[in-house]
């Protein structure tokens, strides 16, 4: 492992996180409203209002608030949710696994079919199958996720009755085994996974196709052809590993943003994840919960990009010797 490269990426990630935390601190203090407006709409006693501000540390000078804020973030204290009356991390912690489950299933579906269809399209450049797959990818990429989700819900949920209409599990189930509960969750997961997976599938196909076409023009591909290697062997051993470099970045970024980007899909299917939590926090003007969700999402993006850089180091030998 190139420890200089590794330490450089760690330092860059920490600087990025610090910038994100600072922006979050400023952003949620210039927004209108304060904790007193969340408890009492009008006619609040000035002493009570001052006590509430003191409880949240809003009576301190701004620079002191900033250092207290950073200290609390380091120890995992994101404050108290106004609407849930619980610690922010506790509220997010109950929803985050649900979003991660949906995101991982959707990403697995999108990555698998995206790489497959992108490879097929690039291997048959200019032919009908290439034009068809590219047109399908562009069409799916242009469809809003919430609209596509509603169409699937009407067809397979309302008309055919094959899938549940809402939620993550069937209400009122009692006395079932763990295996039956897993099957019930998977049953609810089918259509949301397809909806979210197809929402990002198109971009993967186009990026994979473009990356492979660039690789096909390289000298080492022409050399492999001159040596008489089979086309499938050349694609599998020479083209795909190098074409995956841009895909790693796109996948990592998408994995980070999908934590908050699943809000449309989660809303359509009433999936109890971070997306629907963000919507509720925004509607209720629950600033601590919004701030906590924003920071968690930012951490996810930074972490995903850091992991992408580490994966780059292993799949691209040139980085090891820089």
N, C-alpha and C positions, 0 to 999 in steps of 0.2 A: 504493500500500500504506500502511496506517495503521501507522507505525513505533512509535507509542506502544502500540498494541494488541499488535503483534508482540513488542516488548521485554518487555511485561508477561507474555505467555504464556511467553517464554523463561525469565524469572525464576521464574515459578511452576513450570515444569517442572524447573528446577535444584533448587529447594527440595524438590520432591517426590522427586527422585532422591536427594538428601542424606538425607531422612527414611527412604527405603527402604534405603539403605546402612547407616544407623545401626541400623535394626531388624534387618537381616540380621546385622550384627556381634553384636548382643546375643543374638539368637535362637539362633545356632549356637554360642554359648559357654555358654548355660544348658542346652543339650541334654546328655544323659548320654553319657559316653564321651570318649576323647581319642585322639590319634594312636598312643600306645603300645599301646592295646588293639587297634588295627587290624593291628599287626605281630606282637605276641606276646600270646597269650591269658593266660598265667600264667607265674610264675617268672622274670620279666624282671629283669635286673641293674639296680639303681638308677642306676648310672652311665650305662648304655645308655638307660634311660628318660629321664634328664635330658638326654642328648645329643639324643634325638629331639625333646623339647620345645623345646630350644634351636634346633634346625633349623627348627621351625615358629614360633619367636618367642613361644612360650607361657610362657617364663620371665620375660618382661618385665612390668612393671606394666600394668594394663588400659588406662590412658590412652595409654601408648606403643604398645601393640598396636593401638589404634584409629587412631592417626596413621599407623602403618606400613601398616595395612590400607587406609586411604584412599589413601595414596601408591601402593600396589601396584595398586589398582583403576584409578587415573588412568592408569597406564602399561600397563594391560591384563594385569597379572599376577594371576591368580586362584588361584595356588598349584598344588600338585601333587596329582593324583588318587591316592587311596590304592589303589584297585582296579586302575586302568589303568597306574599308574606313569608317567604322562605329564602334561604341563601341562594344566590344566583347559580352557583356551581351545582347545588343540589337539583335545581330545576332543570338546568341544561343537561346534567348527568343522567336524568331519567329519559331524556329525549334523544341524546346524541347516539346511543347504540342503535336506535331504530333507523336514524338517517344513515349511519355507517352501513348497516345491513342492506338498505335499499341502494345506496351508492355503489357498494362493492358488487352487488348482483347486476346492477345496470352497467357498470363499467366492464365487468367480465363479459357480458353479452356484447357490448359495443366494441370492445377491443378485439375479441375473437372474430366476429363477423367483419369488423372494419379492416383488420389485417388480411383476412381471407379474400374479401371482395376487392380490396385495393391491389393485392398481389395479382389476382386474376385479371383485373382491368389493365394493369401495367403490362402484364405478359402478353396481352392481346391488343396492344395499342392500335387504335384506328379501326378495329373490327366492330361488328355489331354488339358483341358482348361487352366491349369496353364502353361504347356509347350508351348502351342500356344501363349498365351499372353506374356510370357517371351521372346520367340523367336521373336515375332513381335516388342516388345519394344527394344530389342537389335538391330534388323535390322534397325528400324527407327532412333535409337540413333546414328548408324554408318553412316547414310546418310548425306553428307554435305548439309547444309541448302540452299546454293546457287544453287546446282544441283537440289535438290528437287523443289525449287521455279521455276527454268527454265522449268522443266518437267510439273508442274502444269500450268505454263503460256502458254506453247505450246498446251497442251491438251484443257484447258478450255478457253483460251484467243484466240489463233490463230485458232485452228481446230473447236471448238464449238462456239466460239464467245460469251460465256456466261459472261465473266468478262472483264473489261478494261485491256489494256496491260501495262499501265504506269500511274504514277502520283497518286495524292490524290483526284483530282476532274476533271471533264470533262472540257477541255479548251473551252473558248468561250461562256459558259452559261451565259445568261443575263436575268434579269427579272423573276427569279425563286423565289419561297417562301423559307422560312427557312427550312420547312419540306422537300421540294424537294432537297435542298442542303444537308441536313443530310442524306437522302436516297442515294444521289449520292456519298457522302463520304463513307458510309457503303458499297456501291457496290464496290468501289475501295479497301475497307479494307478486303474483304472476303479472297482472296487468300493469301495476305501477312500474315494475322492472322493465317491461317491454316499452312502456311510454318513455321513461327516462333514458333507457338504453338507445332507443331510436332517435331521441333528441340530440344525442352526441355521436351517433353512429356515422352519419353522413360526413362529418368533418374528418373522422378517422380514415374513411375510405379515400377521400380526396387527398389527404396529406400522405397516406401510404402510397398511393398511386404516383403522386408527384415525386416523392422521395425515391421510389424505385426507378422511375424513368430517368432521374438524374444519375443514379448509380449505374444504370445500363450503359451510359455513355463513357464510363471510366475505362482506362487502359487495361486494368487487371481483369475486367469482364471480357474484353476482346481477346486478351491473352488466354483466358480459360476456354473461350470458344475455339481459339486456334489449336489448343491442345486436344480438342475433340471431346470435351466433357459434355455430358447430357445436360439439356436445358434446365430440367428440374433440379439437377445437382448444382448447377451454377446459381440458380435462384436461391436454393436452400442454404448452400455453404458460403457463397460469396456476396450475393446481392442483399438478401434479407438482413444479415447482421449489420451491414453498413446503413441500410435504409431505415433501420430501427432507431438510429440516433435521434432524428427529429421527432419521432413518435414518442420517445421516452419523455421529452420535454412537454409535449402536448398532453400526454396521459397524466403526468405528474401535476401539471397545472390544473387540468380538469378535475383530478381527484380532490385537490384542495378547494376549488371553487364550488364543487358539486354539493358540499356540505350546506352552503347557503343557497346555491342555485336550484336546489330541489324544491323550492317553495311552491312553484306552480303545480308540480306533480303531487306534492303532499297535500296541497289545498284541495285539488280535484278529488283525490281519493280519501281525504280526511285521515291521512297517515300521520300518526303522532310523532313527528320528528322535529328537528330544529327549524325547518322551513315554516311549518305552521306555528311554531313557538315565536319566531321572529314576527310573523304577521300579527299575532295576538299582542306581543309587546309593543309593536308599532301603533296598533289601534288604541291600546291602553296608555300610551306614552310612558311606558315602563322603562325609563332611561338606564337604570342599572342592568336590567336584563338585556336591553338592546346593546349596551356597551360590552357586556360579557359575551354575548353571541358574536359581536363584531370581532372581539379579540380572539375568541376561539377559532373563528373562521380564518382570521389572518394567520394565526399560528399554524392552522392546517395547510394553508397555501405555502407558507415559508418552509414548513417541514417537508412537504411534498417536493418542493423545488430542491431542497437540500439533498433529499434521497435521490432525486433524479441526477444531481451532480455526482453523487457517489456511484450510482449505477453507470454513469458515463465513464467513470474512471476504470471500470472493469470491462466494459464492452468496447471502449476505444483505447487501444494500447498506447496511442500517442500521448495521452494525458499522463500516463505513468512516468514518462521520461521528460516532461516539461520542467 
